[in-house]
Amino acid sequence: MTTHRIDDLLDIMARLRDRENGCPWDIEQTFATIAPHTVEEAHEVADAIVRADMAELKDELGDLLFQVVFHARMAEEEGAFDFADVVEAINDKMLRRHPHVFGDASIADADAQTASWEKIKAQERAAKGETDSSALAGVARGLGSLQRAVKLQKRAARVGFDWPTVEPIFDKLEEEADELKQAIDLKDGDNIEEELGDLLFVLTNLARKLDVDPDIALRRSNLKFEQRFRAMEALAAERKLDFPALDLEGQEVLYQTIKTR
């Protein structure tokens, strides 16, 4: 079995992007066209983790690494930076942000490390000339909506803007649900969207307070629903039933049967 190293992958990428003898699809790609693929590969990594599929995780991590190589190659072609610069930058960043490991600083626990990390990030932003001093500064707008909501809430909580317990969050959920119902009754499309967003934001806050990653929780629910739905379709076929032709009550009987298995 041939053993490949990172340099081999860099060479493959260079060949794929070769203007004369490369792959037409790879040649025509840009940062903007590749970005959605990068996000997709990151999600596929997360999916493999949720499914605890280590073989798939290895494969998906390779796909994600290829995305990094792809972006680095395009940057190198523009004379901006190359893959070695990316590696150098992340090495410097990890050394800089872990002074308790690679320096003389002392960190009491994981919470203290998180606070230290954010303080160092703020110093880095200031060194770049960024003037945003808000507690919410630096929370990327390109994050997935659930992830960004959690980050915004965590930042707000660090300066005291947070519920002390989960109980008031349930009251807030009820309040937002009532406002959504009112918007639905009024058939106000814009307000329905806004109120539904508020409800999702509060649900995300509840997940944060319970130390649950809402994205992972939803991924698990998606997987559970998919497994049950597929099993329901299989049960219908086993019973020689035309699943799409069944009314909702008939489909629900099958679904409940699957749930109790």
N, C-alpha and C positions, 0 to 999 in steps of 0.2 A: 504493500500500500504506500503510495506516494505521500510524503509529508510536505505540506505547504506552509509557508510563513506569510506574514503580512506583506512583505515585499512582492510576493507572487500576486497577491490580490491587487496591489497598486499597479503592477505591470498589466494585469488583465484589464483594469479600468482604463489605463492609458491606451491599450490596443482598441478597446471598444469605442473610445472617443477619437481615434485617429481619423483625420478628415478624409484620407484617401482609401484606407482599407478597413475602417472600423464598421460598427453596426449603425445603420441609418437611424434607427430609433434612438439609440444612446447619443448619437452626434447632435440630434436636433433638440435635446432636452436642455432646459434652463433651470436655475434655482427655483423659479416659480412653478414650473411644471413638475419638478421632482418633489417639492415640498409635500404635496398630498400623499405621495407614496411613502415618504419618511414617517408621516403621522400614522399612516395605515400600518406600517411595519412595527411601530412602537405599540400600537393597539394589539397586534398579533402576538407580540411578546407577552403583553399583559394577559391575553387570552390563554396562552399556553401555561402561564403561571397559575391562573384560576383553575385550569383543568388538571394541574399537577402532571403535565406531560413533559418529562425532561428531554425526551428525544426531540419533540417538537420545539421545545424551548431552545435547544442547541441550534436547530435549524433557523428559527426566527431571529435569534441573536445574530447569527451570521448575516441574515438579510438586513438587519438594522445596521450592522457594521458596514455592509456594502453601501448603504445610504450615506454614511459618514464619508466613506472613500469617494463616492460619487460627487458630493458637494465639494470636498477638498480638491478633487481633480479639476472641477470647473473653476474654482477659485485660483488654482495654480495657472490655468490657461489665461486667466485675466491678469496674472501677476500680483494677485492680492495676498495669497498665502498658500501653503501646501500642507499635505498630511502631517509632515514632521512638525510644522508650526502648530497644528491642532494639538498634537501630542505634547509639545512643549508647553502650550498654554494651559492644558488641563493639569499637567504635572505641577506647574507653578501655582495654579489656583489651589490645588489640594494641599500643597505644602503651606501655603499662605493661610488657608482657612482652618488648619489643624495645628495651631501653635502649641497646643497641649500634648501633641504627639511628636512633632518634629522640632519643637522649640522648648522654651523654659516655662511656658504658661501652665497654669493649673486649672483644671475644670472639674467641678464637683460631681456632675451627673449629666445625663442626656439633655435635660431641660436647660442646664447652664450652657451646654455645647450649642444648642439651638440658638440661644440668645447671643452667644459669642459669634456664631456664624452670621446672624443677621447684622450684628454690629460691624463685622468686617466687610460684609457686602455693602453696607451704607458708606463705609470709608472708601471702598473702591469706586462707588458711584460719585462720591465727592471728588475723588482724585481725577475722575474723567471730566470734571466740570459740570456734572449734573446738579441742578439746584433744587430739585423737588425734595423737600424735607418731610413730606407727609409720611405717616406710619405705613401708608399703602404704597409708597414709592417702590418701583421695581417689580411689581406683580405683573408679569407679562400678559398683555391682552390676547396673545395668540394661544394661551392655554385652553384646554377644553373647559367648557362652562362649569362643570361640576368641580373640577380641580381648581379653577380660578376662584370660584365661590368660597371654597375651603380656605384658600390662601388669604383672601381678603378678610375672612372672618377671623382667622388666626392672628393676622396683623392687628386687627381692631381689638382683639382680646388682649393682646400684649400691653395695650395702653389702657386697659380697664373697661373697654366697651364690650361687655359680655354678660350673659345671664349667669348668675351664680350656680344654678342647678338646671336640670332638664325640665322640671315641672312647668316653669313659665313658658317654655317653648311649646308645650302642648296647648297652652292657652292661646299662644300666637298662631299656631297651626289652625285652631278652630276659628280664630278671627279671620285669617286669610282665606280659609275655605268658605266662610260666609260671604266675604267680599267677592269671591269668584262666582258663587251662586247668584249673587245680585247682578253681576256683570252678564252672566248667562241669561238671566231673566230679562235683562234689558236688551239682549242681543247686540251688545256693544263689542264688536270684534277686537278693536285695539285694547280696550280695557280688559277683555277676557285674557288676551295674551299677557298683559302686564300683571294681572292678578295671579295668573297661573305661574308666571315667573317668580312672583313674590312667595307663592306657596312652595315652589321648588327650592327657593333660597332658604326658607325656614327649615324645610326638611333636611337640606344639606347642613344647616347649622346644628340640627339635632344629631345628625350622624357624627359631626365633629365633636360634640359634647360627649357622645358615647364612645369616642375613639374608634369609630368605624369609617373606613374609606367608602364614601358613597358610590364611587365609580365601581369599585370591586363588588360592593353589595348588589348593585344593579346588574353587573356582569353575571354574578351568581344566579340572580333571579331570572335573567334572560336565558341562561343555560338550563335552569330547572324547567322553565316554561317550554323551551324547545324540546327537551327530552320527553316531557309529559305529552306535549302535542303530537310528537312523532309516534309515541306509544299509543296514543288515542287513535291516530290514523291506522296504525297496525292492528289495533283491536277491532276497529270497524271492518277492516278487510278480512280479519279472521272470522268475524261473524257474518261475512258476506253482506255488509251494509254499505250503501253508497253514502260515504261521509258528507260530501258537499250537499247532498239532497236532504239530509236530516235537518229538522228544525233545531233551534237553539236548545230546547229542552232535551232533545235526544242526544245532541252533542255533549251537553252538560252531564248526562248520565254516564257517558263514556269517560268523560274527564274525571268525575268523582271516583269511578271505578279504578282508574289509573292512580289517583292520589292515594287510595287506600292500600295499594299493593306494596 
